[in-house]
Amino acid sequence: MNATVGIVEDDQHIRELVEAYLQKEGYEAIAVDTAEKAWDLWQESPPDIFVLDIMLPGMNGYEFCTKIRQESDVPIIIISARDEEVDKVLGLELGSDDYLTKPFSPRELVARVNRMAKRWEKYQKSSPEESGEQETLKNGDIALSLKERRVFLQGKEVETTSKEFHMLEILMQEPNRAFSRDELLNRVWGEDYFGSDRAVDDLVKRLRKKLPDVQIETVWGYGYRLRDREE
């Protein structure tokens, strides 16, 4: 494997241990001790996966995760001494893909990184879903170019992550249909994703913020649907 893993951990022993195990597995591991350094790494040479501690000096892991999710769906595995359910849920709600509690087995972490790397590679290679020969989806002032993977609001391009685009594509292909959270989770994240379905709520929240004109309605106790603006 030649994927690059960014390790963000302020404990030198843990940082070096994780780095050694990942390098042994064939990954290129880049270890830093603060989220600020990790952000610089992201700007200069973005890793394919992040292994992220929560309790960091300066910017904490939650803040870093939120910042990354504004730009990308790069896989993030949180490692934390916090083992309360609320901490795990918060991490998943903010966009992490996995949560591992300290102390952990380095081999288990490597196994999770392996699975994340395979799923991410498969996701990036997957072709966009298209309906017949249609190349553009439109709903009110929103337009999706399926071939170019671009989103436009009133003719102006809006930057979206891969998952944001995929979610919007699914909803726009079948306007007015109610999708359950489980279905959206399986279709956007993949059937082997074992995180919380709250990740769906977070993704919808991000879409509503970026595209205020899009009418993604909550179907209480079930999921979401996109109201057809052409009716």
Steps between C-alpha positions, in 0.01 A plus 500: 500500500633848423231715662616781725376516859521820702543426872397784732599410856679700770613197700842417355490132597160440340593710197819304433330165568217567255747634244717188525207258464356683198840520329546128557165445329623693196344840558681829476445642849545867583476579871440842657424605857245781448189561294654821369787301348249249365311783329824623340561143383149489353561822309841396366482123448163355609506145641255234383394422859531675836550329837399775739526546876237718668686653794761714327671826600352800321239391246342176621407199291132589479583845363743352249244244387240773446748708302599211274137407434437843354735402218522123468365155585850361564465209748563595863554245777481653848710352782412632843523425870140620522281192493164652588223446246444875469862547389471226238171639370645852484799375303277323249264797476793727417596274213743236625469157339613292797574535872755293691540531877838506673670280596466316171679223317723640222403198291132588536573855388692369198206272414262796512734712289520214246123479477465876476764520225330230293157659537635847416680370191187320383289810565733727302502261204124453494328662203222751561148367495312614196143470392494390137710741295422797719813699581346787699251494786301815576273599783400864525818707503721195569676317216730197518739414219538124542780471246709779651390436862420870553217678681352834396267736684343765276777438251783544752708201599485381861786291635388167644676194633457160331248381759304826485477468123399133520229568757358785292514286187301221666233740627472690170463184294174417680343825624217469753606146592569446870835327561568334833818589687619140468459502122684829464775374731545183294496679165731786594739336748475137387346193660814426703485834682442438870465857627184672619221607266545844656762543230206536259356784710837676500533471123149638445579787736808586294301490175230728642767749605675501162178492298234693693261481204497122493189363671621190681214418731526293816265202512475472877600164640602374156736706285497767229352596165566775246195702406455535125521873423367439149153401620 
